[in-house]
């Protein structure tokens, strides 16, 4: 986080969220009040970061000067180097593994199963990341752990099957 500049802090309610980018990657968000937005954007730009002011989402309350640094970004603290960039960094030791945030497979329609997918990796230095698929129906849950290679092949097989099911796909409906 050493390249993150010192921003103005007044503690007033923030109405602007400034997205901070390095190398086309969203690395942090700074929150400002209207009085400090221009100054904060200029300070960020002088530090060599791209600043993109946007509005604060409804229901989000942050004080002016609050900065959230994404653990997966280049501005993250070096102390987290023991974690993969995708790790949620919450309770790894107790779980005995690194784990990304679960991504919900949501179709916006009622489904028989709730399905989540996440990356996992044992804490051993030589361990490889794996893909964890979890399905829940009522009080029953089942997990399937796939290697990255298996997940990659599954992605292609699913794309092929979906293309056949919907009679659409790249190259005029033909999968190559």
N, C-alpha and C positions, 0 to 999 in steps of 0.2 A: 504494500500500500504506500510505499515511499514516493511514488510518482503522483499520488493524489494531492492536489493543492489544498491549502487551508482555505475554507470557504467562510463567508460571513455567517454568523450565528446570532439570531436575535430571539429565537424561541417563540415568535408569533406563529399562528397557524399557517402552514404552507398551502399555497394554492397552485404551485407549479412544481412539476417533477422534471428534473433535467436528467436525461439519459446520457451517460458517459460511455463513449465507445473508444476502443483501441483496436486497430487492425480489423475493422468490421465486426467486432464482437462487443456485445453489451456487457460491460464490466461493472458498472455501478449506477446508482440513481441518487441524485442529490435533490433535496426538497427545499424550496425557498418561498418566501413571501413575495408579493409583487415588488416591494421596495428593493430587494436584493437580487432579483432574477438577472438583471442586466450585468451587474457586477460579478456575480457568480459565474455566469456564462463566459465572460471575458477572462476571468481567472483560469477557468477550465481550459479555454482555448490556448492561453499562454503556456499552459503546462503540456501542450501537445496532444490534448485529448479532443475528440469531437464531442460537442455538446448539442443536444437536441431537446429544447424545452417543449413539454407537453403538459396538459392539464392533469391534476391529481384526480384519480378515479373516485367516484362517489362512494362514500363510506370509509375512505382512507383518511386517517388523521395523523399528520406528522408535523413536528415543529420545524420552523425555518432553521436550516443548518444541519438537519438530519441527513446522514449519508448511509446508504446500504450498499455494501460491496458484495458482489456475487462471488461465492466461493469458487466457481468455475472460471472466473475471469482472470485476466493477467494482473489485476490490481490486488488479488488476494494475498493474505499474509503468507510469507514463506514458511511459517511454523506449521502450515497445513500440508507440507510436502509429503507427509506420510500417508496422505489420502489421495486416491485418484481424483481427477478434476470433477468427475460426475458424482462423487460421494456426498451424501446428505450430511455427513459429519455428526450425526446424532446417535450416540450410544453404540459406536462400533465395537468397543471392547466387550460390552455385555452380550451383544449379538454374536460376536466372534466373526464378523464379516463387515465389509464395506457394503453399503446399499444406496442406490440412487432413490430419489423420490419415485413412488409408484405412479405410473401413468395409467389412468383409467381408460378402458376401452368402452367408450360411451357412444351409443348410436342415437341417443335422444328418443329412443322408443323402449317400451318394456321388453326385456329379454329374460330368458330362463336363468341365465347365470350372470353374475357380476364378474368381470374379468379385469385384472390389473397386470401390468408388465413392468419389470424393473431390472436394473443391472445389479449383480451381486458379485462379490469377490472375497475369498477367504483372506484373513489378515496375514497369512504367510507371504513373504516377499516374492516368492516364485509363482504365486497363484495367478491364474488367468481370470479375467472377468467372464461372467456367465450371464445368461438371460433367464430370469425367473418369471414364469407365467403362473398366476394364481387365479383360480376360479372359486366362486362362493355361491352356494345355493342354500338358502335358509341358514342353518347353523353348521352345515358341512362345507369344508374347504379342501381343495386339492392344489398341490403345486407341482410344476414340472420345470426342471432346470435344464437348459440347453447350452451347449457350448456356443461360442460366437459363430463358428462355422456352421453348426446346425441351424442356428437362428437365421443366418444369411441364406442358406438353402431354403429354409421354410418360407422366408420372405418371397423368394422367386416362385416357389411352388404355389403359394397363396395367390400371388399376382396372376399366375397362369390360370388357376382354377376360377378366380374371380372374373377374369377375362372371358373364360368359356361360359360362365354362368350369366354374365351380362351381355355377352356377344359383342363386347367392345374391348378395345385395347389399343396400344400403340401400333403404328404401321398399318392403318386401315383395318383393324380388327384381327390382325395376325400377330402373334407373339414370336419374336425372333430369339 
